[in-house]
């Protein structure tokens, strides 16, 4: 089952973590398995992962180009473990996107616990269209591109769907 086509303005919020592969692979899975095509990507990055940003931006650009899009990419720096700051920044970005009529998706796959908590807490009062999570059965040998990991060991989930679903 694929997600319905979205409006031309879509915001994709993701976060850095210990491995850039989780971020890039989850984004690739969303592009491959759904019709969600962001016009804007927001990366929440804890200060310790700031060095990953140039590589992440390049990877996002390459993947986006492969699907015929060129989203604007912004980075929000978050102090390490500061879920309150993460929550504030995510809330502000969601509210801005909603005010502009954008669809909003959050990908929690790559984030460490503080960032994921910061991303999920605002959802109690602010609605988003998708909460994506790329589940993988084992992280052994997972530091490689999405298509090099057996697809049978990966499941893209959308926790915001009517009933949480596994996407093909």
Backbone as a chain_set.jsonl record, in Angstrom:
{"seq": "XXXXXXXXXXXXXXXXXXXXXXXXXXXXXXXXXXXXXXXXXXXXXXXXXXXXXXXXXXXXXXXXXXXXXXXXXXXXXXXXXXXXXXXXXXXXXXXXXXXXXXXXXXXXXXXXXXXXXXXXXXXXXXXXXXXXXXXXXXXXXXXXXXXXXXXXXXXXXXXXXXXXXXXX", "coords": {"N": [[0.845, -1.18, 0.0], [0.611, 2.186, -0.866], [1.309, 5.551, 0.133], [-1.035, 8.164, -0.292], [-0.841, 10.609, -2.947], [0.725, 13.712, -2.288], [0.332, 17.229, -1.53], [1.926, 19.902, -3.402], [3.605, 21.24, -1.683], [5.575, 20.071, 0.758], [6.897, 19.063, 3.856], [9.679, 17.499, 5.236], [10.876, 16.188, 8.081], [13.774, 15.24, 9.651], [16.472, 13.616, 11.432], [19.829, 13.677, 12.729], [21.97, 10.993, 13.749], [23.857, 8.363, 15.222], [24.751, 7.129, 12.908], [24.972, 8.024, 9.527], [23.808, 6.467, 7.64], [21.344, 5.476, 8.518], [19.69, 7.736, 8.374], [19.87, 8.454, 5.606], [19.08, 6.033, 4.362], [16.467, 5.674, 5.344], [15.234, 7.93, 4.241], [15.531, 7.337, 1.527], [13.948, 5.017, 1.42], [11.422, 6.13, 1.988], [11.082, 7.764, -0.283], [11.125, 5.803, -2.258], [9.092, 3.98, -1.559], [6.743, 5.394, -1.084], [4.554, 8.088, -2.082], [5.376, 10.451, -1.151], [6.949, 13.465, -1.558], [9.195, 15.637, -0.639], [9.353, 19.217, -0.509], [10.843, 20.613, 1.104], [13.353, 19.947, 3.412], [14.111, 19.363, 6.746], [16.718, 19.079, 8.921], [17.388, 17.92, 12.058], [20.029, 18.305, 14.151], [22.125, 17.088, 16.554], [24.69, 18.776, 18.313], [27.095, 17.311, 18.434], [27.036, 15.798, 16.146], [27.357, 17.467, 14.047], [29.42, 17.49, 12.145], [28.667, 15.629, 10.294], [26.874, 16.77, 8.574], [27.573, 18.0, 5.955], [28.015, 15.671, 4.357], [25.586, 14.327, 4.673], [23.813, 16.195, 3.517], [24.718, 16.123, 0.87], [24.178, 13.433, 0.217], [21.345, 13.446, 0.507], [20.709, 15.205, -1.541], [21.566, 13.772, -3.815], [19.897, 11.473, -3.704], [17.378, 12.729, -3.846], [17.507, 13.963, -6.37], [17.503, 11.694, -7.964], [14.85, 11.044, -7.85], [13.649, 13.08, -9.107], [13.341, 15.537, -7.751], [14.174, 18.549, -5.908], [14.592, 19.423, -3.039], [14.649, 22.129, -0.662], [17.094, 22.333, 1.878], [17.397, 22.598, 5.309], [19.148, 23.079, 8.398], [18.825, 22.455, 11.816], [20.464, 23.081, 14.707], [20.875, 21.291, 17.703], [21.446, 21.222, 21.161], [23.314, 18.571, 22.71], [21.323, 15.901, 23.731], [19.151, 17.507, 24.433], [16.018, 17.407, 24.637], [13.93, 19.147, 25.067], [14.573, 21.555, 23.731], [14.713, 20.463, 21.178], [12.031, 19.673, 20.857], [10.764, 22.195, 20.919], [11.83, 23.407, 18.611], [11.018, 21.633, 16.607], [8.232, 21.784, 16.918], [7.822, 24.48, 16.19], [8.613, 24.399, 13.483], [6.742, 22.561, 12.437], [4.335, 23.941, 12.914], [4.757, 26.237, 11.335], [4.926, 25.053, 8.78], [2.336, 23.941, 8.599], [0.786, 26.27, 8.728], [1.418, 27.327, 6.283], [0.144, 25.599, 4.67], [1.328, 23.18, 4.086], [2.053, 19.644, 3.761], [3.227, 17.524, 6.333], [5.872, 15.492, 7.391], [7.519, 13.363, 9.672], [10.534, 11.747, 10.266], [11.622, 9.302, 12.314], [13.605, 7.446, 12.367], [16.593, 7.744, 12.303], [17.268, 9.117, 14.621], [18.61, 9.789, 17.91], [17.53, 8.916, 21.236], [16.789, 11.29, 22.729], [16.304, 13.206, 20.711], [14.281, 11.921, 19.262], [12.289, 11.738, 21.228], [11.882, 14.474, 21.582], [10.811, 15.015, 19.108], [8.436, 13.549, 19.075], [6.852, 14.295, 21.304], [5.608, 16.893, 20.811], [3.63, 16.063, 19.058], [1.385, 15.375, 20.388], [-0.207, 17.567, 20.521], [-0.055, 18.798, 18.07], [-0.746, 18.081, 14.774], [0.679, 15.843, 12.4], [1.255, 14.569, 9.087], [2.568, 12.182, 8.543], [4.482, 9.772, 10.331], [7.334, 8.433, 9.949], [9.216, 5.385, 10.092], [11.938, 3.414, 9.577], [12.194, 0.19, 9.954], [14.542, -2.236, 10.819], [15.707, -5.536, 10.796], [18.158, -6.318, 11.853], [21.042, -4.653, 12.977], [23.526, -5.392, 12.319], [26.029, -5.187, 9.969], [24.728, -3.078, 8.675], [25.542, -0.623, 7.852], [25.426, 0.558, 5.175], [24.275, 1.312, 1.803], [20.703, 1.539, 1.316], [19.572, -0.182, -0.725], [21.424, -2.186, -0.731], [21.037, -3.687, 1.445], [19.215, -6.496, 2.374], [15.917, -6.288, 1.252], [13.946, -7.728, 2.452], [14.58, -7.666, 5.112], [13.941, -5.203, 5.989], [11.491, -2.813, 6.893], [9.364, -0.26, 6.066], [7.592, 1.845, 8.07], [4.604, 3.64, 8.765], [3.577, 5.394, 11.269], [1.564, 7.167, 11.581], [-0.513, 6.575, 10.004], [-3.924, 5.489, 9.408], [-4.203, 2.985, 10.636], [-1.3, 1.798, 12.086], [1.008, 0.979, 9.621], [2.778, -1.301, 7.501], [4.751, -0.44, 4.9], [5.123, -1.34, 1.466]], "CA": [[0.0, 0.0, 0.0], [1.392, 3.401, -0.896], [0.673, 6.727, 0.69], [-1.628, 8.994, -1.336], [-0.054, 11.741, -3.421], [0.62, 14.854, -1.402], [0.372, 18.53, -2.187], [3.244, 20.256, -3.902], [4.422, 21.718, -0.58], [5.685, 19.035, 1.775], [8.042, 19.214, 4.734], [10.191, 16.233, 5.766], [11.745, 16.459, 9.222], [14.576, 14.078, 10.019], [17.462, 13.945, 12.449], [21.073, 12.924, 12.681], [22.197, 10.04, 14.828], [25.218, 7.815, 15.201], [25.1, 6.707, 11.556], [24.253, 8.727, 8.463], [23.081, 5.488, 6.826], [19.943, 5.399, 8.969], [18.994, 8.897, 7.822], [19.792, 8.351, 4.146], [18.296, 4.858, 3.97], [15.052, 5.925, 5.626], [14.764, 8.872, 3.22], [15.428, 6.57, 0.279], [12.767, 4.153, 1.54], [10.224, 6.976, 1.861], [10.96, 8.141, -1.691], [10.887, 4.604, -3.068], [7.895, 3.227, -1.173], [5.574, 6.252, -0.938], [4.481, 9.192, -3.031], [5.785, 11.667, -0.442], [8.063, 14.155, -2.199], [9.333, 16.901, 0.077], [9.898, 20.428, -1.108], [11.676, 21.18, 2.153], [13.852, 18.977, 4.385], [14.692, 19.96, 7.944], [17.544, 18.119, 9.651], [17.738, 18.258, 13.435], [21.335, 17.711, 14.378], [22.793, 17.368, 17.819], [25.96, 19.438, 18.026], [28.178, 16.351, 18.232], [26.925, 15.207, 14.812], [27.428, 18.541, 13.068], [30.372, 17.16, 11.087], [28.009, 14.764, 9.311], [25.926, 17.532, 7.761], [27.901, 18.101, 4.519], [27.818, 14.376, 3.7], [24.148, 14.081, 4.678], [23.197, 17.062, 2.498], [25.082, 15.603, -0.451], [23.403, 12.206, 0.03], [19.95, 13.811, 0.289], [20.616, 15.806, -2.879], [21.69, 12.695, -4.811], [18.663, 10.684, -3.672], [16.282, 13.573, -4.324], [17.667, 14.109, -7.815], [17.081, 10.431, -8.566], [13.382, 11.006, -7.875], [13.191, 14.264, -9.821], [13.015, 16.671, -6.871], [15.329, 19.282, -5.371], [14.089, 20.144, -1.872], [15.506, 23.006, 0.141], [17.515, 21.628, 3.091], [17.801, 23.439, 6.434], [19.659, 22.344, 9.551], [18.599, 23.022, 13.143], [21.389, 22.521, 15.682], [20.283, 21.018, 19.013], [22.452, 20.755, 22.133], [23.266, 17.129, 22.949], [20.356, 15.398, 24.706], [18.174, 18.525, 24.824], [14.75, 17.096, 23.993], [13.046, 20.313, 25.177], [14.919, 22.419, 22.604], [14.291, 19.739, 19.973], [10.572, 19.78, 20.796], [10.407, 23.569, 20.551], [12.192, 23.659, 17.214], [10.139, 20.822, 15.762], [6.893, 22.393, 16.993], [7.82, 25.703, 15.382], [8.671, 24.021, 12.067], [5.46, 21.958, 12.069], [3.334, 25.015, 12.881], [5.024, 27.057, 10.15], [4.514, 24.268, 7.626], [0.872, 23.84, 8.606], [0.264, 27.597, 8.405], [1.641, 27.517, 4.851], [-0.631, 24.598, 3.956], [2.187, 22.048, 3.713], [1.988, 18.34, 4.403], [4.41, 17.4, 7.184], [6.263, 14.139, 7.787], [8.684, 13.25, 10.554], [11.193, 10.437, 10.226], [12.293, 9.097, 13.601], [14.554, 6.345, 12.23], [18.0, 7.918, 12.64], [17.497, 9.923, 15.811], [18.849, 9.25, 19.244], [16.322, 8.986, 22.059], [16.392, 12.663, 23.087], [15.713, 13.859, 19.54], [13.01, 11.255, 18.95], [11.324, 12.207, 22.231], [11.582, 15.859, 21.227], [9.977, 15.014, 17.9], [7.135, 12.926, 19.304], [6.062, 14.978, 22.338], [4.694, 17.898, 20.254], [2.56, 15.459, 18.262], [0.191, 15.253, 21.224], [-1.068, 18.727, 20.29], [0.094, 19.269, 16.694], [-0.867, 16.939, 13.878], [1.505, 15.682, 11.206], [0.651, 13.62, 8.159], [3.283, 10.904, 8.581], [5.613, 9.527, 11.224], [8.0, 7.305, 9.312], [10.266, 4.653, 10.799], [12.449, 2.28, 8.799], [12.56, -0.888, 10.869], [15.483, -3.19, 10.25], [15.748, -6.665, 11.723], [19.46, -6.396, 12.501], [21.946, -3.562, 12.604], [24.788, -5.971, 11.868], [26.311, -4.946, 8.558], [23.696, -2.191, 8.139], [26.143, 0.65, 7.455], [25.57, 0.566, 3.72], [23.061, 1.837, 1.169], [19.404, 0.87, 1.444], [19.359, -1.272, -1.675], [22.406, -3.251, -0.501], [20.546, -4.445, 2.596], [18.047, -7.238, 1.871], [14.647, -5.617, 1.498], [13.144, -8.569, 3.338], [14.924, -7.383, 6.506], [13.6, -3.803, 6.245], [10.078, -2.471, 6.735], [9.046, 1.136, 6.297], [6.323, 1.983, 8.785], [4.036, 4.974, 8.928], [2.811, 5.301, 12.504], [0.48, 8.131, 11.556], [-1.579, 6.062, 9.151], [-5.14, 5.146, 10.135], [-3.677, 1.96, 11.522], [0.108, 1.728, 11.704], [1.123, 0.057, 8.515], [4.054, -1.602, 6.875], [4.681, -0.078, 3.509], [5.861, -2.345, 0.682]], "C": [[0.882, 1.231, 0.0], [0.591, 4.543, -0.318], [0.127, 7.559, -0.464], [-0.707, 10.139, -1.708], [-0.309, 12.944, -2.518], [0.666, 16.143, -2.192], [1.801, 18.846, -2.609], [4.16, 20.784, -2.807], [4.424, 20.686, 0.543], [6.983, 19.212, 2.541], [8.405, 17.848, 5.311], [11.187, 16.583, 6.859], [12.463, 15.17, 9.587], [15.641, 14.52, 11.016], [18.719, 13.114, 12.282], [21.14, 11.997, 13.888], [23.624, 9.534, 14.717], [25.682, 7.457, 13.796], [24.297, 7.505, 10.532], [23.446, 7.757, 7.609], [21.627, 5.389, 7.234], [19.134, 6.55, 8.382], [18.798, 8.747, 6.32], [18.943, 7.166, 3.699], [16.805, 5.05, 4.233], [14.477, 6.894, 4.595], [14.581, 8.161, 1.879], [14.178, 5.681, 0.308], [11.482, 4.954, 1.381], [10.02, 7.36, 0.401], [10.554, 6.945, -2.552], [9.513, 3.986, -2.813], [6.629, 4.073, -1.047], [5.573, 7.293, -2.05], [4.881, 10.513, -2.374], [7.043, 12.238, -1.09], [8.226, 15.512, -1.533], [9.854, 18.035, -0.801], [10.879, 21.075, -0.142], [12.075, 20.061, 3.121], [14.471, 19.744, 5.537], [15.438, 18.859, 8.686], [17.79, 18.669, 11.047], [19.044, 17.544, 13.74], [21.871, 18.1, 15.746], [24.192, 17.875, 17.49], [27.101, 18.456, 17.77], [28.166, 15.715, 16.847], [27.009, 16.24, 13.699], [28.372, 18.258, 11.911], [29.783, 16.281, 10.005], [27.205, 15.546, 8.275], [26.331, 17.66, 6.292], [27.658, 16.793, 3.76], [26.33, 14.054, 3.612], [23.463, 14.918, 3.601], [23.497, 16.558, 1.091], [24.279, 14.337, -0.757], [21.934, 12.495, -0.241], [19.753, 14.394, -1.105], [20.671, 14.738, -3.969], [20.409, 11.866, -4.869], [17.487, 11.475, -4.241], [16.328, 13.711, -5.843], [17.205, 12.854, -8.548], [15.572, 10.284, -8.659], [12.793, 12.289, -8.463], [12.786, 15.447, -8.962], [14.305, 17.33, -6.393], [14.867, 20.102, -4.165], [15.146, 21.062, -1.253], [15.854, 22.247, 1.417], [17.987, 22.646, 4.126], [18.259, 22.547, 7.581], [19.353, 23.135, 10.817], [19.566, 22.337, 14.1], [20.693, 22.42, 17.047], [21.419, 20.639, 19.967], [22.249, 19.268, 22.432], [22.26, 16.8, 24.052], [19.261, 16.374, 25.101], [16.845, 18.304, 24.104], [13.774, 18.265, 24.073], [13.3, 21.261, 24.005], [14.487, 21.767, 21.292], [12.784, 19.863, 19.792], [10.111, 21.163, 20.375], [10.665, 23.828, 19.069], [11.315, 22.857, 16.251], [8.733, 21.407, 15.75], [6.806, 23.623, 16.109], [7.815, 25.371, 13.897], [7.359, 23.397, 11.597], [4.394, 23.044, 11.935], [3.518, 25.9, 11.655], [4.577, 26.33, 8.893], [3.006, 24.191, 7.5], [0.24, 25.173, 8.192], [0.372, 27.876, 6.905], [0.884, 26.483, 4.007], [0.157, 23.376, 3.521], [1.774, 20.77, 4.413], [3.284, 18.203, 5.198], [4.623, 15.932, 7.551], [7.478, 14.232, 8.703], [9.222, 11.832, 10.415], [11.982, 10.288, 11.513], [13.385, 8.025, 13.533], [15.946, 6.66, 12.758], [18.274, 8.567, 13.984], [17.821, 9.144, 17.069], [17.628, 9.555, 20.098], [15.875, 10.41, 22.373], [15.745, 13.374, 21.908], [14.371, 13.235, 19.177], [11.939, 11.691, 19.95], [10.91, 13.642, 21.921], [10.689, 15.966, 20.01], [8.566, 14.519, 18.2], [6.264, 13.664, 20.316], [5.135, 16.045, 21.744], [3.513, 17.304, 19.488], [1.286, 15.224, 19.069], [-0.77, 16.414, 20.959], [-0.995, 19.287, 18.865], [0.083, 18.049, 15.78], [0.161, 16.992, 12.746], [0.854, 14.606, 10.343], [1.279, 12.234, 8.231], [4.337, 10.91, 9.681], [6.248, 8.249, 10.688], [9.069, 6.704, 10.215], [10.672, 3.473, 9.925], [12.979, 1.246, 9.781], [13.487, -1.85, 10.144], [15.675, -4.298, 11.27], [17.081, -6.8, 12.448], [20.324, -5.225, 12.053], [23.332, -4.082, 12.232], [24.924, -5.735, 10.372], [25.275, -4.037, 7.898], [24.254, -0.847, 7.681], [26.477, 0.632, 5.966], [24.264, 1.032, 3.105], [21.857, 0.908, 1.267], [19.261, -0.342, 0.532], [20.398, -2.392, -1.545], [22.066, -4.089, 0.726], [19.32, -5.209, 2.105], [16.734, -6.547, 2.242], [13.761, -6.417, 2.434], [13.451, -8.31, 4.815], [14.618, -5.931, 6.89], [12.102, -3.595, 6.027], [9.897, -0.991, 7.028], [7.664, 1.193, 6.941], [5.899, 3.44, 8.79], [3.111, 4.902, 10.13], [1.646, 6.278, 12.557], [-0.664, 7.673, 10.669], [-2.767, 5.687, 10.021], [-4.865, 4.012, 11.115], [-2.216, 1.826, 11.12], [0.318, 0.631, 10.665], [2.573, -0.163, 8.095], [3.873, -1.261, 5.417], [5.543, -1.029, 2.708], [7.322, -2.011, 0.517]], "O": [[1.818, 1.314, 0.795], [-0.639, 4.511, -0.282], [0.767, 7.649, -1.512], [0.104, 10.588, -0.899], [-1.427, 13.157, -2.048], [0.997, 16.148, -3.377], [2.75, 18.159, -2.231], [5.379, 20.779, -2.979], [3.405, 20.458, 1.194], [8.034, 19.477, 1.957], [7.541, 17.129, 5.813], [12.219, 17.2, 6.595], [11.832, 14.136, 9.805], [15.688, 15.691, 11.394], [18.683, 11.997, 11.765], [20.461, 12.194, 14.896], [24.494, 10.216, 14.174], [26.881, 7.478, 13.519], [23.08, 7.642, 10.66], [22.506, 8.166, 6.927], [20.757, 5.233, 6.377], [18.003, 6.347, 7.939], [17.683, 8.897, 5.819], [18.164, 7.288, 2.753], [15.973, 4.632, 3.427], [13.355, 6.702, 4.124], [13.586, 8.372, 1.187], [13.441, 5.609, -0.676], [10.552, 4.505, 0.711], [8.899, 7.287, -0.103], [9.737, 7.074, -3.464], [8.852, 3.525, -3.743], [5.538, 3.517, -0.915], [6.5, 7.353, -2.859], [4.737, 11.576, -2.979], [8.074, 11.569, -1.16], [7.476, 16.441, -1.831], [10.673, 17.837, -1.698], [11.644, 21.965, -0.513], [11.219, 19.312, 3.591], [15.261, 20.665, 5.33], [14.857, 17.831, 9.036], [18.338, 19.761, 11.201], [19.146, 16.325, 13.601], [22.046, 19.279, 16.054], [24.801, 17.451, 16.508], [27.987, 18.744, 16.966], [29.174, 15.154, 16.416], [26.76, 15.923, 12.536], [28.145, 18.741, 10.802], [30.338, 16.191, 8.91], [26.895, 15.019, 7.206], [25.48, 17.441, 5.43], [27.148, 16.813, 2.64], [25.863, 13.561, 2.585], [22.627, 14.408, 2.856], [22.624, 16.568, 0.224], [23.758, 14.184, -1.862], [21.332, 11.872, -1.115], [18.755, 14.114, -1.769], [19.91, 14.793, -4.935], [19.893, 11.587, -5.951], [16.698, 10.947, -5.025], [15.304, 13.589, -6.515], [16.595, 12.934, -9.614], [15.07, 9.491, -9.455], [11.597, 12.552, -8.336], [11.978, 16.274, -9.385], [15.384, 16.741, -6.464], [14.76, 21.326, -4.247], [16.349, 20.804, -1.315], [14.99, 21.58, 1.986], [18.87, 23.458, 3.85], [17.814, 21.407, 7.714], [19.594, 24.341, 10.88], [19.489, 21.122, 14.282], [20.013, 23.35, 17.481], [22.268, 19.82, 19.616], [21.12, 18.777, 22.406], [22.328, 17.342, 25.156], [18.503, 16.09, 26.028], [16.575, 18.936, 23.082], [12.877, 18.371, 23.237], [12.358, 21.719, 23.359], [13.959, 22.436, 20.403], [12.313, 20.129, 18.686], [9.186, 21.301, 19.575], [9.827, 24.394, 18.368], [10.92, 23.36, 15.199], [8.112, 21.516, 14.692], [5.839, 23.797, 15.367], [7.086, 25.998, 13.129], [6.909, 23.669, 10.484], [3.642, 23.067, 10.961], [2.541, 26.273, 11.007], [3.923, 26.92, 8.032], [2.462, 24.358, 6.409], [-0.712, 25.205, 7.413], [-0.468, 28.569, 6.33], [0.974, 26.493, 2.78], [-0.303, 22.614, 2.671], [1.219, 20.797, 5.512], [4.325, 18.711, 4.78], [3.698, 15.23, 7.96], [8.349, 15.081, 8.519], [8.473, 10.856, 10.443], [12.905, 11.059, 11.773], [14.023, 7.732, 14.544], [16.453, 5.911, 13.594], [19.417, 8.565, 14.443], [17.377, 8.013, 17.266], [16.787, 10.368, 19.715], [14.683, 10.704, 22.287], [14.746, 14.073, 22.079], [13.43, 13.945, 18.823], [10.808, 11.981, 19.56], [9.729, 13.982, 21.989], [9.899, 16.902, 19.893], [7.6, 15.028, 17.63], [5.04, 13.652, 20.186], [3.97, 16.105, 22.135], [2.502, 17.979, 19.293], [0.236, 14.914, 18.507], [-1.98, 16.283, 21.141], [-1.789, 20.154, 18.499], [0.829, 17.095, 16.002], [0.463, 18.059, 12.212], [0.013, 13.837, 10.81], [0.604, 11.229, 8.008], [4.994, 11.921, 9.928], [5.77, 7.142, 10.935], [9.729, 7.401, 10.986], [9.84, 2.634, 9.576], [14.056, 1.399, 10.358], [13.241, -2.227, 8.999], [15.793, -4.036, 12.466], [17.127, -7.344, 13.551], [20.326, -4.858, 10.878], [24.213, -3.302, 11.871], [24.018, -6.056, 9.603], [24.971, -4.192, 6.715], [23.505, -0.014, 7.17], [27.639, 0.684, 5.563], [23.253, 1.14, 3.8], [21.978, -0.317, 1.296], [18.867, -1.417, 0.986], [20.262, -3.436, -2.184], [22.733, -5.084, 1.009], [18.454, -4.608, 1.468], [16.482, -6.262, 3.412], [12.919, -5.852, 3.132], [12.666, -8.694, 5.682], [14.986, -5.48, 7.975], [11.521, -4.14, 5.089], [10.238, -0.522, 8.114], [6.694, 0.652, 6.411], [6.729, 4.349, 8.815], [1.989, 4.405, 10.027], [0.83, 6.223, 13.477], [-1.694, 8.344, 10.602], [-2.635, 5.579, 11.24], [-5.252, 4.078, 12.282], [-1.915, 1.747, 9.929], [-0.145, -0.499, 10.827], [3.449, 0.675, 8.31], [2.943, -1.742, 4.77], [6.578, -1.486, 3.193], [8.06, -2.765, -0.117]]}, "num_chains": 1, "name": "protein.A"}
